[in-house]
Amino acid sequence: MSEITLVEAVNLALHHEMSKDNNVIVLGEDVGDNGGVFRATVGLKDKFGFKRVIDTPLAEALIGGVSVGMATQGLRPVAEFQFQGFVFPALEHLICHAARMRNRTRGRLSCPAVFRAPFGGGIHAPEHHSESIEAIFAHIPGFRVVIPSSPQRAYGLLLGAIRSNDPVMFFEPKRIYRTVKSNVIDNGEALPIDTCFTLRKGRDLTLVTWGASVVESLQAAQQLSEQGIEAEVIDLASIKPIDMDTIFKSLSKTGRLLVVHEASRSCGVGAEIITRVAEQSMCKLKAPPKRVTGMDTVMPYYRNEDYFMIQEEDIVIAAKELMEDWK
C-alpha cells in the first residue's frame, strides 16, 4: 500500500462515492478538463463523463444556486470553489437557501450538498486566496462545517459529508495538500462529521486545533514532551457542530486548555470553545485558557506571510506559559 497526499485522498473519496452513487455530481470551475485548480478532481470527467463532472463558468453565484437546485431534486452535488475567499458571491444562495431549506419547507425538502474549498495561508498567494473564514459559516444555523487535517480524515470525512442530508462546508487546508502523506484504505468507510479526533494522549494540557495547524501543534507537542510536558492534541475536525464532550473529557484529566487556529483572533472558533468551557466546565480548569491564533489583519503578501502564520515555537511558548499559570 503506497502513501498518498491529502489532495489525493479527496480525489479517492470522490471516485469512490461517484462509483457507488449515480446521484453524486461534481461541479465547479475547471473541475473537468483541468481536474481542478489543485487537481483534486483529476480523472473524474474521463471516468464519469461531462454530465456528472460539470465545468461551470467563472461564476460562484451560479455554482451555489445550481447546487441548491440539484440537491433539492434528489441529486448530491459536490461543488468546488477554487478558493475559500471566492465564496462570497454565492453567500446568498448558501445562507438564504441551502442552510434554511429544511426549515423553510418544514422537512419536505433537504439540501444534501457539499461545498468544497481550499483555504488558509502558507502558499505565498494573495489575500483572497489565503483566508481562513470558517467561523463565518459556523455562525450560520443549518450548516455543518468540516475541516480535515490528514489524508485518512480527508477521505473518511468527505464520504461522511457527501452522505449527509445537511449542507456541508468542507474546507481543505491547501498548505498541507501535498506535504502530509499516509496510507489510506479505499474501503468506503465514512468518518463521523460531528466528532473530534484525539491524535496524541497527554496529561498536562489539552491542545485543540484543526486544519493545517495540526502539523505545528503535533510538532510542538513533541518538543514539549522532550521537556517533560505532555500535551493531549485534539483535532477538532468538525467546526460545526463542535464535539465538546471529547474536549471536556480531556480537560478532566489535564485541567489546562490551549486552542490553536490560523484564523484571525476576534470572534474565532477558539473563542467559542473557551466560552463553552467557561460556562460548563470552569471547575475543571487549573489555569485560564489560552489561544494562539492568526492576527486581526488581512493576510499579508508573501514576504510578510510568516509573521501571520503560526509557528511551532509560538505554540510551545504559549503552552509553557499555561503550565506556569496558577502552578
N, C-alpha and C positions, 0 to 999 in steps of 0.2 A: 504494500500500500504506500503510495507516494504522498508527500505532504503537499497541500495546496494553500493558496493565499485566501484572504478574506473575500476579495472580489471574485475569485474563482468559486468559492463556496456559495456566494449569491447566485452565480450562474448555474451551479449544480442544482440548487434548490428550484430555480425557475424551470430548468429542464425536467426535473422530476415531476413537479406539480402540473406542468403543461402536458406531460405524457399521461398523467393519471386522470386529469380533469379537463375535458374539452371546453369547459366554460371559462377557463383561465385565459385571459387576453393580456398581452403586454403592449403598451403604447407609450410613446414619448418621442422626443426629438433625437433623431439619429439612432434609435434603438434597433433598427432593422439592418439596413445595408452596412452601416458602420459598426454595429454592435455596441453602441452607447459611447458617451464621451470617455468613460473609463473602461470600456469593453466588458461591462457586466452582462450584456445581452448577446455576446458573440455566439453565433451558431444557431440562435433561436429561429430566425427567419428561414434559414436553409432547411431546418427540420420541420417547422410547423406552418410555414407559409405566410404570405403577406396579409391574410385575413385574420390571423391571430397574433401577428407581430407587426404593429402598425407604426410607421413613421409619420409623425404629425408635423404640421407647420411649427415654426418658432412662435408658439402662442400658448403660454402657460394657462391662460384663462380657458382656452379651448380644451386643453388636456384635463383640467379639473372638471369642467362641465360635462364633457363626453363621458368621463369615468363615472360620474354620478348617475348619468342616464343608463349606462351599461349595467351598473351594479343594481339599480332598482328593477331591472328587467331580467334578472336571473344570471347574468354573467359575473365573473370575478376579475375585474380589471386590476392589473398591476401597472400603475403609471409611474414613469420616471421623470422627475425634474432634474435637469442636468446638475444643478447646484441648489442647496437649500435656500440660498439668497435669491433665487429666481422664482420662488413660490408665491411671492406677493400678488402678482396679477390674478392668481387663482383663488385667493383667500375668500372671495365672496361665495364661490361655489363650495369650497371646503367647509367654511364655517357656517354659512347660512343654509346649506343644503345637505352635504354629506354628514356632518355631525348631528344634524337635527332630524334626519329623515324618519327614523323610527318613532321619535316622539311626535313629530308633526302628523304622521299617519296613524298614530295610536297602534303601532306594531304591524300595520298592514304591509308596509314596505320597510326593507332594511337597506343598508349600503355597504355590502361586503367588498370594499375597495382597499387596496394597499397603495399608498403614495410614497414611493422611494425617493430618496435624495442623498447624495454625498454631502457631508457637512464638516465644518471645522477647519482650522488653520494648519499651518506647518508645511505647505507645499509651495510657498512663495507666490501665491496668487493674489489678485486684487481683493478688496474687502468684501464685495458682494459674492465672491467665490469662497469665502473663508468664515462665514458666520456660524455661530452656534446658538440657535434660537429655539431650542426645544421647549423652553419654558413658555413661549407664546402658545404652543399647541397644547401643552399640559394644562393650560388655564381654560381651555375650551371644553365644556361638557359634551360628551358623545364621542370624543376621540380616544383611541389608545395610542400611546407613543412608545416606540420600541427602538433601542439602540444596541446593536451587537458590538462585541469587542474582540471576537476571535472567529476563526473560520467555523469551528463547531457550532458556536452560538449563532453565527450569521445563517448557517444552513437551517438549523432547527427552529430558530425564531422566525425566519422568513416563511417557512412552511406553516408555522402556527398563525402567522399574520394572514396569510392567504386563505386559510381555512376558517378564520374568524368571521362572524357575521357583523362585526363592527368595522367602521373605517379605521384603518391603522396608518399612522405616520411612521414610516420605517426609515430612520436616519442612519446612514453608514459612514463611519469615521474614515474619510479618504486618506488621512495621513498614514494609516496602517493598512490600507488596501493590499499592499504587496510586501510589507515589511514583517508581518506576522504570519507564520505558516504552521500548519499542524495537520494531522491525519483526520479526515472526515469520511465516515462511512455513509454511502448513499443508500440509506435504508428507509427513507421516507418518514422517519420518526420526528415529529414536531416537538419543540420545547414549549412549555407554558409561557404565555406572553403577559404574565402578571406576577412573576416570581424573580427574586434576587438570586444571585449565584455566589456562594462563598468560595473564593478562589484560593484563600490561604487562611489557615487557622492561626489564632493568636490569643494571648491572654491579657495584654496590656492596654490596647486601644483598638477601636473599631474604625477602619478606614473605608468610607463609602465613596465610590466613584463610578464612572461609566465612560463609554466611548474610548477614544484614543488615550485618555488619561489613565486608563487601566494599566498601560505599559509602564509609565513612570511611577505609578503607585506600587506596582509589584517590585520594581527595581528599588524603590525607596524602602519597601518593607524588608527586602533582603539586606540592604545596608543597615537598617535599624536592628535587624536580627543579629548581625555581626557585632553590634554594640550593646546587645543584651535587652533590646526592646522588641517584643513580639507583637506585630500588628496583624489583626484579622482583616483581610481585604475582601470587601463585598462589591461585586459588580452589580449595580442597580438594575441594568438591562431594561427593565420596564419603568419608564419615567412616569407613565400614567396607565394603569393605577400603580401606586407605589406599594411594594411589599414591606410594610413596616414591621410585620411580625418577625421576619428574619433579622431586621436591624435591632429590634427590642431584645430578641434572644441573645444576640451578640453583646449588647450593652449590659445585659445582666451579668455577663462574665467579665467584661473589660472596664466598664464604667467611664470610658472616655470615647468621645466621638470626634472624628476629623472627616470632613466632606471635601472632596476634591472635584472640581469641574472646570472645564475650559471656558464655558460661557461666562459672560460678564457677571459681576458680583451681585448687583442690585436686582432684587426680585427673581433670583435664580432658583432652580430646583433645590439647591443646597439649603436655602433659607426655609423652604417648605419642610424639608426633612428635620431640620433643627427645631422648628416650631412645633412639629408634631411630637418630637421627643420631649420638648419642654412641657407640652400640655399633658402628656400621658405617662412619661417615664422620668420625670425630673429626679425622683428619689434614687434612681439607679446611677446617676452621674456623680463622679468623683471630682470633676472639673468642668468649667464652662466649655461647650463645644466650640470648635474652630472650623474655619473654612479656608481653603486655598483655591482661588478662582482666577479667572481672567479679569482684566481691568474694565472699568466702566468707560471704555473708549471704543471708537471704531477700530477694527483690526488694522494695524499699520501696514505699510508696504514692506516688502520682504527684508529690507536692510534692518528694520526695527522689529521684525516679527518675533524674534526670540525674546524680546523684552516683554511681550504679551503672553507668550506661551509658557505654560507651567513646566518647570524643570524638576528633575528628581530631587535636587538639593532643597528646593522650596518646600517640598513635602517633608523631607527629613527634618528641616529646621522647625516647621510647624508641629510635627509630632513630638519633638524633644521639648518644645515649649509647653505642649499639652501635658506631657509627663511631669513637668515641673510644677504646673499649676496645682495648688492645694495639695501638695505632696504629703 
